[in-house]
């Protein structure tokens, strides 16, 4: 989603949405990507009320901590994960956060920790 869509969903100004995302991104608990001059915010990071999902933020923080870029984190969430046999984004939508944690831990273990 764009900052404008996020601001609309959260009933706030676009400036406020940008500042809020900037704080979350700087803490490592949210990713954004740049595409065609726009900043995009992967929507799987939010619940229905446009609040960040804490378990997703924790997973993002671990992935970012391993050096993954925003695009790489997005790809990780939407690609079938060998540790769980499905896309991690499906775990988010199904609120299966224990399995999401296992998938992240499997990735971290596979990548040298």
BELQUI-V612181 format. One record per pair of residues at least 12 apart in sequence whose ideal C-beta (glycine too) atoms are under 6 Angstrom apart, sorted by sequence separation. I is the first residue (numbers start at 1). J is the second residue. If there is no record, write none. Layout:
# BELQUI-V612181
I:J / I:J
This chain:
# BELQUI-V612181
77:89 / 88:100 / 60:73 / 3:17 / 3:18 / 30:45 / 84:99 / 88:103 / 84:103 / 83:103 / 81:103 / 83:106 / 29:57 / 31:60 / 29:60 / 29:61 / 42:74 / 28:61 / 44:77 / 28:64 / 56:92 / 33:70 / 32:70 / 33:71 / 31:70 / 1:41 / 10:50 / 9:50 / 59:100 / 1:43 / 31:73 / 55:97 / 62:104 / 44:89 / 59:104 / 66:111 / 44:92
